[in-house]
């Protein structure tokens, strides 16, 4: 008696062939997977999610780091989408060896990038936690939408699985994630969740080094460009020359922002304070900007603008103060003490104070940040705005007569901002160059910010987003977005519109992908009996 084996019929599926070919370089026909996929899908998916979450982008990063990060992010995201498509159609996750090498290379690149950023800009990692205050509500809504979209895929995995333990584990994990996302709004805080009437005036903008994206930093042209953007003040870094002239210089040496390597090659590594004002005045402080084009803005300049940029010289403190006086803008500067072998190592404060008084600028327009000999300065020039660059207790600030505080944007919490405002201490945060950060500080009530991109922040006429609380009388009220997002996404969770189709698919799994028997030659023969764990699948559907 001849036994006839069941025929296996393959349909032409161009999309499926391309999907499996790109992911695993498998262009031949093969059957759908069942148990084999569920054994390894969790490990591979965890690796892909790890790489996806670690692939980010860093502000102020160098070109190689940004390029490597963008390439790795795109590649890992592409593999994640392919993995999702494979799981959706029930195919095995057989990643090709070339992709395995690519994933390993992306992982190593990510680790190297993280180490590089940590070594060069370790303090910049604080921006990650600060950015969550601006993006938290939207990330939460996106996570809810993603979990909702994955519900059908999770149901398919549960229906195809034959082990009840695995089905229960998937259900518990999914429901745990869902409940966690549901209650996360209790811990989401953001200063931009507030009543519209509580929003204060926009923070005033101080041009840090002028407008260094439009002209060479610490130059008269840069300060003029900043004033054209209606900044409220000018900020600079001051160094004392060998003959006692305070001038503007950010670096310790002159190599980056002047042509000292050509004019004084044997002195190019000397401290900038060891040059006299005559030598400093002979240096060009604008050609480097045209050559390096640090912010990719030179290409948009006219010939006359390039000529002005290329003929900038080192600017003195007195020149900046006179410009601030004419424009009725405030002047803020930090002073670097000369080295011990400098002739003005001890009288550097007196020299700077004399320059301020000689410039003719009203004292109330000058923010004095030098802590050394502060009491003497207060007596000689009582009208100066005493400013601290350190986070000091309120009692200490009042005792020293300090009315302003200059801090980095990550050094002041929401509570600090509120305390400073309540005690009439004007707070200025630096360096704020991004619209989202400016909007966040605006909602927090920060009076002023120092920015190297005033031309960008001036375009922000209102916070990028503002969410209004409901039940304002209650101290424990939910933000409106919490209620709104669940009203929006709950119908998706309930799946009322797609429930009949969803149950139909489950029934198809019971009939087509039922308990299988393996014959002697390895072919799968399907019976009409439902697989083990069917009641868990029905419970999963009934829950929704």
Secondary structure, 3 states (H helix, E strand, C coil): CCCCCCCCCCCCCHHHHHHHHHHHCCCCCCCCCCHHHHHHHHHHHHHHHHHHHHCCCCCCCCHHHHHHHHHHHHHHHHHHHHHHHHHHHCCCCCCCHHHHHHHHHHHHHHHHHHHHHHHHCHHHHHHHHHHHHHHHHHHHHHHHHHHHHCHHHHHHHHHHCCCHHHHHHHHHHHHHHHHHHHHHHHCCCCCCECCHHHCCCCCEEEEECCCCCCCCCCCHHHHHHHHHCCCCEEEEEEEECCCCCEEECCCCCCCCCCCHHHHCHHHCCCCHHHCCHHHHHCCECCHHHHHHCCCCCHHHCCHHHHHHHHCCECCEHHHHHHHHHHHCCEEEEEECCCCCCCCCCCCHHHHHHHHHHHCCCCHHHEEECCCCCHHHHHHHCCCCEEEECCCCCHHHHHHCCCCEEEEECCCCCHHHHHHHHHCCCEEEEECCCCHHHHHHHHHHCCCEEEECCHHHHCCCCCCCCCECECCCCCCCCCEHHHHHHHHHHHHHHHCCCCHHHHHHHHHHHHHHCCCEEECCCCCEEECCCCCCCHHHHHHHHHHC
